[in-house]
Amino acid sequence: MDFLITAAMAQDAAPDAPSMLGTFLPLILIIAIFWFLLIRPQMKRNKQHRELVSGLAVGDEVVTAGGLLGKITEVGDSFVTLQLADKVLVKLQRHSVAQVVPKGTIDSAN
């Protein structure tokens, strides 16, 4: 029975409490990793897309998010008119323009 008493006395000693920095350091590191690898690059891409959409002009050749290639014939506040072929005009939202391609891309694609 003597071995039970020493075990109970050993449990009575409290371990050292971890510091606040040691407790929150892994959480801070995870947040920093998410910021630099996920959130910051996505914000940068969104800013570039907003600049691209605000700079659209008549005559620009663009590719839409759906993969359509055409030339802008009319620019409005929220919508642009895209000429896909002769007498084929499509009206779409400005934000669905994915990329502006160099002039002459439509001619080389035919």
Secondary structure, 3 states (H helix, E strand, C coil): CHHHHHHHHHHCCCCCCCCHHHHHHHHHHHHHHHHHHHHHHHHHHHHHHHHHHHCCCCCCEEEECCCCEEEEEEECCCEEEEEEECCEEEEEEHHHEEEEECCCHHHHHC
